[in-house]
Amino acid sequence: MISIPYWVFFILLFGSIYAVTRTLFLPSLRWFFRRKVNKLVDQLNNSLDIQLQPFKMTKRQALIDRLINDPLILAAAEEYIEEKEVSQTQANIMVLEYAREIVPSFNAYFYFKVGNWLARKTSQLFYRVRLGFMDEAKLRAIDPKSSIVFVLNHRSNMDYILVSYFVSTKTAISYAVGEWAKVWPLQSLIQSLGAYFVRRKSSNSLYRKVLERYVQMATSGGVTQAIFLEGKLTTTGKLQEPRLGLLDYILRNYDPQTQRDITFIPVGINYDRTLEDRSLLKTKGHGGLKAAGIARSLWITFSFALKMTFYKIIGRWYRFGYACVNFGAPISTKQYLKETQVDYANLNKADRFTVVEALAFRLMGKIGGVVPALPVAILCQVFLQTGGEQQDQSEIKNKFFSFVTELQAQAVHVYIPRGNIDYTFAVGLRMLILRGLVIEDGDMLQANAEETGLFQYYANSIEHFKPLPEK
Protein backbone atom coordinates (compact mmCIF):
# COMPACT_ATOMS: atom_id res chain seq x y z
CA MET A 1 0.00 0.00 0.00
CA ILE A 2 1.11 3.51 -0.83
CA SER A 3 -0.23 6.39 1.21
CA ILE A 4 -0.70 9.77 -0.46
CA PRO A 5 -2.28 13.02 0.75
CA TYR A 6 -5.92 13.64 -0.06
CA TRP A 7 -5.12 16.68 -2.20
CA VAL A 8 -2.80 14.61 -4.42
CA PHE A 9 -5.48 11.93 -4.72
CA PHE A 10 -8.12 14.45 -5.85
CA ILE A 11 -5.73 16.03 -8.34
CA LEU A 12 -5.05 12.59 -9.84
CA LEU A 13 -8.77 11.75 -9.79
CA PHE A 14 -9.89 14.94 -11.57
CA GLY A 15 -6.98 14.68 -13.99
CA SER A 16 -8.05 11.14 -14.91
CA ILE A 17 -11.67 12.20 -15.32
CA TYR A 18 -10.62 15.11 -17.55
CA ALA A 19 -8.40 12.84 -19.69
CA VAL A 20 -11.13 10.22 -20.14
CA THR A 21 -13.74 12.87 -20.91
CA ARG A 22 -11.56 14.63 -23.47
CA THR A 23 -10.22 11.53 -25.23
CA LEU A 24 -13.28 9.25 -25.10
CA PHE A 25 -16.52 10.96 -24.06
CA LEU A 26 -16.35 14.29 -25.95
CA PRO A 27 -15.29 12.78 -29.32
CA SER A 28 -18.12 10.26 -29.01
CA LEU A 29 -20.57 13.02 -28.14
CA ARG A 30 -19.41 15.15 -31.07
CA TRP A 31 -19.68 12.17 -33.41
CA PHE A 32 -23.22 11.48 -32.16
CA PHE A 33 -24.46 15.02 -32.71
CA ARG A 34 -22.58 15.41 -36.01
CA ARG A 35 -24.29 12.25 -37.23
CA LYS A 36 -27.71 13.63 -36.26
CA VAL A 37 -26.98 17.00 -37.89
CA ASN A 38 -25.73 15.37 -41.12
CA LYS A 39 -28.84 13.21 -41.22
CA LEU A 40 -31.02 16.28 -40.68
CA VAL A 41 -29.18 18.21 -43.43
CA ASP A 42 -29.75 15.34 -45.88
CA GLN A 43 -33.45 15.34 -45.03
CA LEU A 44 -33.68 19.13 -45.35
CA ASN A 45 -31.91 19.22 -48.72
CA ASN A 46 -34.50 16.78 -50.02
CA SER A 47 -37.40 18.95 -48.83
CA LEU A 48 -36.15 22.56 -49.03
CA ASP A 49 -36.63 24.55 -52.23
CA ILE A 50 -33.19 26.11 -51.74
CA GLN A 51 -30.65 23.64 -50.37
CA LEU A 52 -28.18 24.35 -47.58
CA GLN A 53 -24.89 25.30 -49.19
CA PRO A 54 -21.57 23.65 -48.25
CA PHE A 55 -20.22 27.09 -47.29
CA LYS A 56 -22.98 27.46 -44.69
CA MET A 57 -22.20 24.04 -43.22
CA THR A 58 -18.44 24.65 -43.03
CA LYS A 59 -16.99 24.74 -39.51
CA ARG A 60 -16.75 28.25 -38.13
CA GLN A 61 -13.02 28.02 -37.36
CA ALA A 62 -12.30 26.93 -40.92
CA LEU A 63 -14.17 29.98 -42.24
CA ILE A 64 -12.28 32.27 -39.84
CA ASP A 65 -8.94 30.81 -40.97
CA ARG A 66 -9.91 31.25 -44.60
CA LEU A 67 -11.01 34.83 -44.00
CA ILE A 68 -7.96 36.05 -42.07
CA ASN A 69 -5.62 34.48 -44.66
CA ASP A 70 -7.45 35.94 -47.64
CA PRO A 71 -4.97 37.81 -49.91
CA LEU A 72 -7.13 40.94 -49.95
CA ILE A 73 -7.30 40.96 -46.15
CA LEU A 74 -3.53 40.54 -45.87
CA ALA A 75 -3.03 43.42 -48.30
CA ALA A 76 -5.50 45.58 -46.34
CA ALA A 77 -3.65 44.77 -43.12
CA GLU A 78 -0.36 45.92 -44.68
CA GLU A 79 -1.94 49.21 -45.75
CA TYR A 80 -3.42 49.66 -42.27
CA ILE A 81 0.00 49.08 -40.66
CA GLU A 82 1.57 51.80 -42.81
CA GLU A 83 -1.32 54.22 -42.33
CA LYS A 84 -1.81 53.84 -38.56
CA GLU A 85 1.79 52.90 -37.71
CA VAL A 86 0.84 49.82 -35.72
CA SER A 87 2.77 46.55 -35.48
CA GLN A 88 2.10 43.46 -37.55
CA THR A 89 1.02 41.63 -34.39
CA GLN A 90 -1.52 44.33 -33.50
CA ALA A 91 -2.97 44.28 -37.01
CA ASN A 92 -3.23 40.47 -36.98
CA ILE A 93 -5.00 40.54 -33.62
CA MET A 94 -7.48 43.12 -34.93
CA VAL A 95 -8.21 41.05 -38.05
CA LEU A 96 -8.77 37.93 -35.94
CA GLU A 97 -11.05 39.84 -33.56
CA TYR A 98 -13.14 41.19 -36.44
CA ALA A 99 -13.35 37.77 -38.09
CA ARG A 100 -14.53 36.10 -34.88
CA GLU A 101 -17.14 38.80 -34.41
CA ILE A 102 -18.49 38.58 -37.96
CA VAL A 103 -18.34 34.88 -38.90
CA PRO A 104 -21.43 33.00 -37.64
CA SER A 105 -21.53 29.48 -36.22
CA PHE A 106 -24.55 28.12 -38.07
CA ASN A 107 -26.19 25.11 -36.42
CA ALA A 108 -28.70 23.45 -38.74
CA TYR A 109 -30.30 21.42 -35.94
CA PHE A 110 -30.80 24.47 -33.74
CA TYR A 111 -31.98 26.64 -36.66
CA PHE A 112 -34.68 24.29 -37.93
CA LYS A 113 -35.67 22.48 -34.73
CA VAL A 114 -35.49 25.34 -32.23
CA GLY A 115 -35.17 28.63 -34.12
CA ASN A 116 -38.09 28.00 -36.47
CA TRP A 117 -40.30 26.86 -33.60
CA LEU A 118 -39.47 30.02 -31.65
CA ALA A 119 -40.09 32.20 -34.72
CA ARG A 120 -43.47 30.59 -35.32
CA LYS A 121 -44.62 30.79 -31.69
CA THR A 122 -43.36 34.35 -31.18
CA SER A 123 -44.98 35.62 -34.38
CA GLN A 124 -48.30 33.97 -33.58
CA LEU A 125 -48.22 35.18 -29.98
CA PHE A 126 -48.23 38.84 -31.00
CA TYR A 127 -49.92 38.86 -34.40
CA ARG A 128 -52.33 37.26 -36.79
CA VAL A 129 -49.57 36.34 -39.23
CA ARG A 130 -50.50 36.29 -42.90
CA LEU A 131 -48.73 35.72 -46.21
CA GLY A 132 -50.35 38.24 -48.48
CA PHE A 133 -48.72 37.66 -51.87
CA MET A 134 -46.06 35.40 -53.33
CA ASP A 135 -45.42 34.75 -57.01
CA GLU A 136 -44.73 31.03 -56.66
CA ALA A 137 -44.18 30.43 -60.38
CA LYS A 138 -41.43 33.07 -60.69
CA LEU A 139 -39.81 32.01 -57.44
CA ARG A 140 -39.68 28.37 -58.57
CA ALA A 141 -38.09 29.49 -61.85
CA ILE A 142 -35.02 30.89 -60.05
CA ASP A 143 -31.78 29.17 -61.02
CA PRO A 144 -31.05 26.81 -58.09
CA LYS A 145 -27.32 27.59 -58.40
CA SER A 146 -27.79 31.34 -57.93
CA SER A 147 -27.11 33.25 -54.72
CA ILE A 148 -30.40 34.53 -53.35
CA VAL A 149 -30.65 37.80 -51.44
CA PHE A 150 -33.95 38.84 -49.86
CA VAL A 151 -34.16 42.65 -49.71
CA LEU A 152 -36.61 43.98 -47.11
CA ASN A 153 -38.06 47.20 -45.75
CA HIS A 154 -37.36 47.61 -42.02
CA ARG A 155 -40.33 48.47 -39.79
CA SER A 156 -39.65 46.44 -36.65
CA ASN A 157 -37.16 44.10 -35.02
CA MET A 158 -39.89 41.49 -35.52
CA ASP A 159 -38.97 41.58 -39.23
CA TYR A 160 -36.15 39.08 -38.60
CA ILE A 161 -38.51 36.61 -36.95
CA LEU A 162 -41.41 37.11 -39.33
CA VAL A 163 -39.50 36.53 -42.57
CA SER A 164 -37.63 33.55 -41.09
CA TYR A 165 -41.02 32.09 -40.18
CA PHE A 166 -42.31 32.38 -43.75
CA VAL A 167 -39.24 30.98 -45.52
CA SER A 168 -38.52 28.22 -42.97
CA THR A 169 -39.92 25.58 -45.35
CA LYS A 170 -37.83 26.87 -48.25
CA THR A 171 -34.34 27.69 -46.94
CA ALA A 172 -32.21 29.06 -44.09
CA ILE A 173 -31.50 32.81 -44.14
CA SER A 174 -28.35 34.60 -43.03
CA TYR A 175 -29.05 38.09 -41.67
CA ALA A 176 -26.83 41.10 -41.11
CA VAL A 177 -27.56 42.11 -37.50
CA GLY A 178 -26.64 45.38 -35.81
CA GLU A 179 -24.57 45.79 -32.65
CA TRP A 180 -27.70 45.95 -30.48
CA ALA A 181 -27.69 42.13 -30.36
CA LYS A 182 -24.08 41.75 -29.18
CA VAL A 183 -25.04 40.87 -25.61
CA TRP A 184 -24.79 37.55 -23.82
CA PRO A 185 -26.49 35.12 -24.41
CA LEU A 186 -28.20 36.70 -27.40
CA GLN A 187 -24.96 36.94 -29.37
CA SER A 188 -24.28 33.19 -29.35
CA LEU A 189 -27.93 32.44 -30.09
CA ILE A 190 -27.98 34.74 -33.12
CA GLN A 191 -24.69 33.41 -34.48
CA SER A 192 -25.96 29.83 -34.22
CA LEU A 193 -28.87 30.90 -36.42
CA GLY A 194 -26.40 31.94 -39.13
CA ALA A 195 -26.52 35.72 -38.63
CA TYR A 196 -23.44 37.93 -38.72
CA PHE A 197 -22.86 41.19 -36.88
CA VAL A 198 -22.28 44.55 -38.53
CA ARG A 199 -20.82 47.68 -36.93
CA ARG A 200 -22.88 50.03 -39.05
CA LYS A 201 -21.15 53.21 -37.87
CA SER A 202 -17.59 51.92 -37.97
CA SER A 203 -15.17 53.91 -40.12
CA ASN A 204 -12.24 51.55 -39.51
CA SER A 205 -10.94 50.60 -42.97
CA LEU A 206 -9.58 47.25 -41.80
CA TYR A 207 -12.88 46.25 -40.21
CA ARG A 208 -14.80 47.27 -43.34
CA LYS A 209 -12.50 45.14 -45.50
CA VAL A 210 -12.96 42.06 -43.27
CA LEU A 211 -16.74 42.53 -43.38
CA GLU A 212 -16.67 43.08 -47.13
CA ARG A 213 -14.67 39.93 -47.79
CA TYR A 214 -16.91 37.78 -45.58
CA VAL A 215 -20.03 39.04 -47.40
CA GLN A 216 -18.38 38.32 -50.76
CA MET A 217 -17.26 34.86 -49.65
CA ALA A 218 -20.78 34.02 -48.45
CA THR A 219 -22.33 35.32 -51.67
CA SER A 220 -19.93 33.41 -53.92
CA GLY A 221 -20.61 30.34 -51.75
CA GLY A 222 -24.32 30.60 -52.54
CA VAL A 223 -25.47 31.47 -49.01
CA THR A 224 -29.06 32.76 -48.92
CA GLN A 225 -28.97 36.20 -47.30
CA ALA A 226 -31.46 38.85 -46.17
CA ILE A 227 -30.60 42.53 -45.93
CA PHE A 228 -32.59 45.59 -44.91
CA LEU A 229 -31.93 47.91 -47.79
CA GLU A 230 -32.83 50.98 -45.70
CA GLY A 231 -30.08 50.04 -43.26
CA LYS A 232 -32.06 50.94 -40.15
CA LEU A 233 -35.57 51.03 -38.68
CA THR A 234 -37.85 53.70 -40.08
CA THR A 235 -38.71 56.26 -37.41
CA THR A 236 -41.39 57.98 -39.49
CA GLY A 237 -43.14 54.97 -41.00
CA LYS A 238 -42.08 56.05 -44.49
CA LEU A 239 -39.85 54.05 -46.76
CA GLN A 240 -36.33 55.46 -46.58
CA GLU A 241 -33.74 55.85 -49.28
CA PRO A 242 -31.56 52.75 -49.69
CA ARG A 243 -28.16 52.40 -48.05
CA LEU A 244 -25.54 51.08 -50.45
CA GLY A 245 -23.01 49.49 -48.07
CA LEU A 246 -23.90 45.78 -48.04
CA LEU A 247 -25.27 45.88 -51.58
CA ASP A 248 -21.96 47.34 -52.78
CA TYR A 249 -20.04 44.63 -50.90
CA ILE A 250 -22.13 41.92 -52.56
CA LEU A 251 -21.51 43.28 -56.04
CA ARG A 252 -18.05 44.88 -55.73
CA ASN A 253 -16.00 42.03 -57.25
CA TYR A 254 -18.85 40.45 -59.17
CA ASP A 255 -18.13 39.10 -62.64
CA PRO A 256 -21.37 37.97 -64.37
CA GLN A 257 -19.38 35.99 -66.94
CA THR A 258 -17.63 33.67 -64.49
CA GLN A 259 -19.66 33.78 -61.23
CA ARG A 260 -23.06 32.45 -60.29
CA ASP A 261 -26.07 34.73 -60.69
CA ILE A 262 -27.21 36.86 -57.76
CA THR A 263 -31.00 36.96 -57.47
CA PHE A 264 -32.69 39.64 -55.39
CA ILE A 265 -36.18 38.99 -54.02
CA PRO A 266 -38.06 42.11 -52.83
CA VAL A 267 -39.99 41.62 -49.58
CA GLY A 268 -42.59 44.06 -48.23
CA ILE A 269 -43.59 43.91 -44.55
CA ASN A 270 -46.27 45.78 -42.64
CA TYR A 271 -47.98 45.60 -39.25
CA ASP A 272 -51.21 46.82 -37.73
CA ARG A 273 -49.02 47.65 -34.76
CA THR A 274 -45.26 47.61 -34.41
CA LEU A 275 -43.94 46.82 -30.96
CA GLU A 276 -41.53 49.76 -31.03
CA ASP A 277 -43.83 52.44 -32.50
CA ARG A 278 -43.76 54.83 -29.54
CA SER A 279 -40.05 54.26 -28.95
CA LEU A 280 -39.31 55.04 -32.60
CA LEU A 281 -41.33 58.23 -32.35
CA LYS A 282 -39.56 59.29 -29.17
CA THR A 283 -36.81 61.11 -30.99
CA LYS A 284 -36.29 64.79 -30.39
CA GLY A 285 -38.68 66.96 -32.31
CA HIS A 286 -40.65 64.11 -33.89
CA GLY A 287 -44.29 63.43 -33.17
CA GLY A 288 -44.23 65.81 -30.22
CA LEU A 289 -42.52 63.17 -28.09
CA LYS A 290 -39.26 63.54 -26.21
CA ALA A 291 -36.59 60.87 -26.18
CA ALA A 292 -36.51 58.66 -23.10
CA GLY A 293 -33.33 57.75 -21.24
CA ILE A 294 -32.09 54.17 -20.86
CA ALA A 295 -33.66 53.72 -17.42
CA ARG A 296 -36.95 55.16 -18.60
CA SER A 297 -36.92 52.93 -21.71
CA LEU A 298 -36.29 49.82 -19.60
CA TRP A 299 -39.11 50.78 -17.25
CA ILE A 300 -41.50 51.34 -20.18
CA THR A 301 -40.59 47.93 -21.64
CA PHE A 302 -41.05 46.18 -18.28
CA SER A 303 -44.37 47.95 -17.63
CA PHE A 304 -45.62 47.02 -21.10
CA ALA A 305 -44.72 43.33 -20.61
CA LEU A 306 -46.36 43.32 -17.17
CA LYS A 307 -49.51 44.95 -18.52
CA MET A 308 -49.81 42.48 -21.40
CA THR A 309 -49.27 39.55 -19.02
CA PHE A 310 -52.04 40.87 -16.75
CA TYR A 311 -54.42 41.18 -19.70
CA LYS A 312 -53.55 37.62 -20.72
CA ILE A 313 -54.39 36.31 -17.23
CA ILE A 314 -57.76 38.08 -17.00
CA GLY A 315 -58.73 37.10 -20.55
CA ARG A 316 -58.56 40.59 -22.09
CA TRP A 317 -55.54 39.90 -24.26
CA TYR A 318 -55.79 40.91 -27.89
CA ARG A 319 -53.06 40.28 -30.38
CA PHE A 320 -51.65 43.32 -32.13
CA GLY A 321 -53.67 42.91 -35.29
CA TYR A 322 -52.26 41.60 -38.55
CA ALA A 323 -48.64 41.20 -39.62
CA CYS A 324 -48.39 40.61 -43.34
CA VAL A 325 -45.52 39.77 -45.69
CA ASN A 326 -45.48 39.99 -49.48
CA PHE A 327 -42.80 38.52 -51.75
CA GLY A 328 -42.23 40.27 -55.07
CA ALA A 329 -40.91 39.00 -58.38
CA PRO A 330 -37.17 38.09 -58.31
CA ILE A 331 -34.62 40.29 -60.04
CA SER A 332 -31.63 38.59 -61.68
CA THR A 333 -28.40 40.60 -61.51
CA LYS A 334 -27.14 39.09 -64.75
CA GLN A 335 -30.40 39.93 -66.50
CA TYR A 336 -30.37 43.45 -65.04
CA LEU A 337 -26.82 44.12 -66.26
CA LYS A 338 -27.74 42.71 -69.66
CA GLU A 339 -30.83 44.94 -69.93
CA THR A 340 -28.89 48.04 -68.88
CA GLN A 341 -25.94 47.03 -71.11
CA VAL A 342 -23.42 47.43 -68.31
CA ASP A 343 -20.03 45.67 -68.38
CA TYR A 344 -19.86 45.54 -64.60
CA ALA A 345 -16.58 43.64 -64.30
CA ASN A 346 -14.66 46.40 -66.08
CA LEU A 347 -16.18 49.48 -64.42
CA ASN A 348 -14.10 51.95 -62.45
CA LYS A 349 -15.06 52.81 -58.87
CA ALA A 350 -17.22 55.85 -59.67
CA ASP A 351 -19.16 54.13 -62.47
CA ARG A 352 -19.62 50.99 -60.36
CA PHE A 353 -21.09 53.06 -57.54
CA THR A 354 -23.53 54.67 -59.99
CA VAL A 355 -24.70 51.24 -61.17
CA VAL A 356 -25.11 49.98 -57.59
CA GLU A 357 -27.08 53.10 -56.66
CA ALA A 358 -29.42 52.67 -59.64
CA LEU A 359 -30.00 49.02 -58.74
CA ALA A 360 -30.61 49.95 -55.09
CA PHE A 361 -33.32 52.44 -56.03
CA ARG A 362 -34.88 49.92 -58.37
CA LEU A 363 -34.96 47.33 -55.59
CA MET A 364 -36.36 49.88 -53.13
CA GLY A 365 -39.08 50.69 -55.64
CA LYS A 366 -39.97 47.01 -55.96
CA ILE A 367 -40.07 46.67 -52.17
CA GLY A 368 -42.40 49.67 -51.95
CA GLY A 369 -44.63 48.08 -54.56
CA VAL A 370 -45.24 44.96 -52.47
CA VAL A 371 -45.66 46.57 -49.02
CA PRO A 372 -49.11 45.37 -47.89
CA ALA A 373 -51.83 47.89 -47.03
CA LEU A 374 -53.33 46.73 -43.73
CA PRO A 375 -56.57 47.79 -41.99
CA VAL A 376 -54.94 50.13 -39.43
CA ALA A 377 -52.78 51.92 -42.01
CA ILE A 378 -55.76 52.54 -44.28
CA LEU A 379 -57.90 53.81 -41.40
CA CYS A 380 -55.11 56.12 -40.22
CA GLN A 381 -55.05 57.67 -43.69
CA VAL A 382 -58.82 58.16 -43.49
CA PHE A 383 -58.78 59.73 -40.02
CA LEU A 384 -55.98 62.12 -40.98
CA GLN A 385 -58.18 63.35 -43.83
CA THR A 386 -60.94 64.25 -41.34
CA GLY A 387 -58.74 66.96 -39.84
CA GLY A 388 -59.54 65.83 -36.29
CA GLU A 389 -63.27 66.50 -36.64
CA GLN A 390 -65.84 64.18 -35.11
CA GLN A 391 -67.69 62.18 -37.76
CA ASP A 392 -70.34 59.51 -37.93
CA GLN A 393 -69.04 55.93 -38.09
CA SER A 394 -70.96 55.26 -41.32
CA GLU A 395 -69.25 58.24 -42.96
CA ILE A 396 -65.80 57.00 -41.87
CA LYS A 397 -66.73 53.55 -43.15
CA ASN A 398 -67.72 54.89 -46.58
CA LYS A 399 -64.43 56.78 -46.84
CA PHE A 400 -62.59 53.60 -45.84
CA PHE A 401 -64.33 51.60 -48.58
CA SER A 402 -63.59 54.29 -51.17
CA PHE A 403 -59.93 54.41 -50.20
CA VAL A 404 -59.61 50.62 -50.42
CA THR A 405 -61.12 50.73 -53.92
CA GLU A 406 -58.67 53.49 -54.90
CA LEU A 407 -55.70 51.48 -53.62
CA GLN A 408 -56.80 48.33 -55.43
CA ALA A 409 -57.20 50.31 -58.64
CA GLN A 410 -53.52 51.27 -58.31
CA ALA A 411 -52.57 47.58 -57.90
CA VAL A 412 -51.62 48.06 -54.25
CA HIS A 413 -51.65 44.79 -52.31
CA VAL A 414 -54.52 45.45 -49.89
CA TYR A 415 -54.97 42.70 -47.32
CA ILE A 416 -58.68 42.00 -46.75
CA PRO A 417 -59.07 39.58 -43.78
CA ARG A 418 -61.50 36.76 -44.55
CA GLY A 419 -62.17 38.47 -47.88
CA ASN A 420 -64.71 40.64 -46.05
CA ILE A 421 -64.39 44.43 -46.34
CA ASP A 422 -66.81 45.05 -43.44
CA TYR A 423 -64.73 42.83 -41.16
CA THR A 424 -61.57 44.60 -42.36
CA PHE A 425 -63.02 47.94 -41.24
CA ALA A 426 -64.22 46.48 -37.93
CA VAL A 427 -60.87 44.94 -36.89
CA GLY A 428 -58.94 48.07 -37.85
CA LEU A 429 -61.29 50.32 -35.90
CA ARG A 430 -61.23 48.03 -32.87
CA MET A 431 -57.43 48.22 -32.76
CA LEU A 432 -57.47 52.03 -32.87
CA ILE A 433 -60.15 52.29 -30.17
CA LEU A 434 -58.38 49.79 -27.86
CA ARG A 435 -55.17 51.83 -28.13
CA GLY A 436 -56.95 55.10 -27.46
CA LEU A 437 -56.10 56.52 -30.85
CA VAL A 438 -59.78 56.90 -31.72
CA ILE A 439 -62.39 58.25 -29.30
CA GLU A 440 -65.80 56.61 -29.60
CA ASP A 441 -68.94 58.48 -28.57
CA GLY A 442 -71.95 56.42 -29.54
CA ASP A 443 -71.92 56.30 -33.34
CA MET A 444 -69.52 59.22 -33.53
CA LEU A 445 -65.77 58.75 -34.00
CA GLN A 446 -62.92 61.20 -33.57
CA ALA A 447 -59.15 60.89 -33.89
CA ASN A 448 -57.34 61.53 -30.60
CA ALA A 449 -55.47 64.81 -31.19
CA GLU A 450 -52.72 63.72 -28.78
CA GLU A 451 -51.86 60.72 -30.97
CA THR A 452 -51.24 62.54 -34.26
CA GLY A 453 -47.69 61.19 -34.38
CA LEU A 454 -48.88 57.58 -34.30
CA PHE A 455 -51.60 58.24 -36.87
CA GLN A 456 -48.98 59.71 -39.21
CA TYR A 457 -46.54 56.86 -38.52
CA TYR A 458 -48.98 54.15 -39.63
CA ALA A 459 -50.44 56.20 -42.48
CA ASN A 460 -46.93 56.76 -43.82
CA SER A 461 -46.43 53.00 -44.34
CA ILE A 462 -48.68 53.18 -47.42
CA GLU A 463 -48.15 56.82 -48.36
CA HIS A 464 -46.04 55.97 -51.38
CA PHE A 465 -48.72 53.79 -53.05
CA LYS A 466 -46.42 53.23 -55.98
CA PRO A 467 -42.75 52.17 -56.05
CA LEU A 468 -40.19 54.87 -55.36
CA PRO A 469 -38.82 56.51 -58.52
CA GLU A 470 -35.79 54.82 -60.01
CA LYS A 471 -32.56 56.77 -60.48
QUICOR-V266835 format. One line per field, one symbol per residue. ss: DSSP state (a for helix, b for strand, c for the rest). psi: psi as a letter, one per 40 degrees, with the letter a starting at -180 (. if undefined). A space follows every 10 residues. Layout:
ss: ???
psi: ???
This chain:
ss: cccccaaaaa aaaaaaaaaa aaaaaaaaaa aaaaaaaaaa aaaaaaaccc cccaaaacca aaaaaaaacc aaaaaaaaaa aaaacccaaa aaaaaaaaaa aacccccaaa aaaaaaaaaa aaaaaacbbb bbbbcaaaaa ccccccbbbb bbcccccaaa aaaaaaaccc cccbbbbcaa accccaaaaa aacccbbccc ccccaaaaaa aaaaaaaaaa ccccbbbbcc cccccccccc ccccaaaaaa accccccccc cbbbbbbbbb bcccccaaaa accccbccbc cccaaaaaaa aaaaaaaaaa aaaccccccc cbbbbbbbbb bbaaaaaaac cccaaaccaa aaaaaaaaaa aaaaaaaaaa ccbcaaaaaa aaaaaccccc bbaaaaaaaa aaaaaaaaac cccbccaaac aaaaaaaaaa aaaacccbbb bccbbbbcaa aaaaaaaaaa cccccccccc c
psi: ihhiiddddd dddddddddd dddddddddd dddddddddd dddddedidh ihidddeiid dddddddeeh dddddddddd dddefiiddd dddddddddd ddhighhddd dddddddddd ddddddihhi hdhhgddddd ehheeihhhh hiigdieedd ddddddeded ihihihhied efiheddddd deeeiiihgd ehehdddddd dddddddddd eehhihihde diiheeeihi iiiecddddd edfhhedeii ihhhhhhhii idhidedddd efiheheeii iiiddddddd dddddddddd dddeefhhif aihihhhahi hhddddddde fhgddeiidd dddddddddd ddddddddde hihidddddd ddddeefeih iidddddddd ddddddddde fighhhhefh dddddddddd ddddeedhhh gbeiihhhde fddddddddd dedddiiiii .
